[in-house]
Amino acid sequence: MKPEAITSSYRRWAPVYDLTFGRITHAGRRHATKVANDAGGHVLEVGVGTGLALPYYGSELRVTGIDFSQDMLERARTKIAEENLSHVAELRQMDARALDFPDGCFDTVVAMHLISVVPDPEQVMAEMARVCKPGGQILLVNHFARDEGWLAWFERKFAPFADYLGWHSNFPKDRVLGVQDLQLVEEKPLTSLGLFTFLRMEKAA
């Protein structure tokens, strides 16, 4: 997706995101934050959106969130204030293709329902790996394309509407697995239909 399409799409989605897509993605959000909580330390959430995951991070963590959409970030900041989420260190508007952080400064990097909507997913994966500490982990939750079956047919039919919907229905998993320093250590379907998948990768120490 092009940056202008992302901005336009998430401006439309921001007012209703929590009540629509937010409900559909609840299982992945809870699972990813639990894994991050178990690891502890400093967490970066790339594509923090309206901040739906922020209340589920443990109070002992330090959480930084970034998003390309100012509309989403405004809602996330409201959520932080209303729920007194003191473990959230900062929220920043940022392009995930060029993260404004030093190398190796986060214990865990989380990206939920993001990687299939960014313009250059391979560059985003490389940037997440760069800012992750050696021995740290990257957690992804996303929908990935199927190779066969009626759901695969459905995904292909919706693919041309990616810019309007705000996500790619037929995004191939191979596009997130090519970073040399990262090793896939866990893959877990999150729903009975396998609509979303959890991937945990570790960065070489």
SVG drawing of the C-alpha trace seen along z (x, -y; Angstrom):
<svg xmlns="http://www.w3.org/2000/svg" viewBox="-18 -13 43 39">
<polyline fill="none" stroke="black" stroke-width="0.4" points="0.0,0.0 1.1,-3.6 1.6,-6.0 -1.2,-8.2 -3.6,-5.2 -2.6,-4.2 -3.3,-7.7 -6.7,-7.9 -7.7,-4.4 -6.9,-4.8 -8.5,-8.3 -11.7,-6.5 -11.2,-3.6 -10.0,-5.5 -13.5,-6.5 -14.8,-3.0 -11.7,-0.8 -12.1,0.3 -15.7,1.5 -15.0,3.2 -11.6,4.6 -10.5,4.2 -13.0,6.9 -12.0,9.3 -8.3,9.0 -8.7,9.4 -7.2,12.9 -4.0,12.0 -3.6,8.9 -4.0,10.8 -1.6,13.6 1.2,11.2 1.1,9.0 1.2,12.1 4.4,13.3 5.9,9.8 5.0,9.7 6.7,13.0 9.9,11.6 9.8,8.2 12.0,5.2 11.5,2.5 8.9,3.1 8.3,1.3 4.9,1.7 5.1,0.8 1.7,-0.2 0.2,-0.9 -3.0,-2.3 -5.6,-3.4 -3.7,-1.7 -6.0,1.3 -3.1,3.5 -1.6,1.0 -3.8,1.9 -2.6,5.5 1.1,4.9 2.4,5.6 2.9,2.6 6.6,3.5 7.3,3.1 8.3,-0.1 6.3,-0.4 7.0,-2.7 4.5,-2.9 4.7,-4.3 2.2,-4.7 2.1,-6.4 -1.4,-7.7 -1.9,-10.8 -5.6,-10.1 -4.9,-6.7 -2.3,-8.2 -4.7,-10.8 -7.1,-8.1 -4.2,-6.1 -3.1,-9.1 -6.7,-9.6 -6.8,-5.9 -3.5,-6.3 -4.8,-9.3 -8.2,-7.8 -6.8,-4.5 -3.7,-5.9 -1.3,-3.6 1.9,-4.7 3.9,-1.9 3.6,-3.6 6.8,-5.7 5.9,-7.5 3.9,-7.4 5.5,-8.9 4.4,-9.4 6.9,-7.5 7.4,-5.7 8.1,-2.0 10.5,-1.9 12.9,-4.2 12.6,-3.8 14.2,-6.8 15.8,-4.6 19.4,-3.4 20.4,0.2 19.5,2.9 17.5,0.8 14.4,2.9 14.0,6.3 10.8,7.1 9.4,5.6 5.7,6.2 3.8,5.7 0.1,6.7 -1.9,6.5 0.7,4.1 3.1,5.9 0.7,6.5 -0.3,2.9 3.1,1.1 4.5,0.1 7.8,2.1 7.3,5.0 10.9,6.3 12.3,3.0 10.0,2.8 11.2,6.2 14.8,5.2 14.2,2.1 12.5,4.0 15.4,6.5 17.9,3.6 16.3,2.0 15.8,5.3 18.5,6.3 20.7,9.4 18.8,12.3 15.6,10.3 12.4,11.2 10.0,10.0 6.3,10.9 4.0,10.7 0.3,11.2 -1.1,11.0 -3.3,12.6 -1.3,14.5 -2.5,15.9 -3.5,19.5 -2.4,21.6 -5.7,23.5 -9.3,23.9 -12.3,21.6 -10.7,19.1 -7.8,18.7 -10.3,17.9 -11.9,15.4 -8.6,13.7 -7.7,13.4 -11.1,11.8 -10.6,9.1 -7.0,8.4 -7.7,5.5 -9.5,3.5 -6.4,3.4 -6.0,-0.4 -9.6,-1.0 -9.9,1.8 -6.6,0.9 -5.1,4.5 -4.0,7.1 -6.1,10.2 -3.6,12.3 -0.3,11.3 2.3,14.1 4.1,15.2 7.4,15.6 7.8,11.8 8.5,11.6 10.9,14.5 13.9,13.2 15.8,11.2 19.2,12.9 19.5,12.2 16.0,13.5 15.0,17.1 11.4,18.3 10.9,20.2 7.1,20.3 4.1,20.3 0.6,20.5 -2.8,20.1 -5.0,17.9 -8.5,18.8 -10.2,22.0 -10.3,20.9 -6.7,19.7 -7.7,16.2 -4.7,14.7 -1.3,16.3 1.2,15.5 4.9,15.7 7.7,15.4 11.2,14.7 14.4,14.5 17.4,12.3 20.8,13.9 22.7,13.1"/>
</svg>
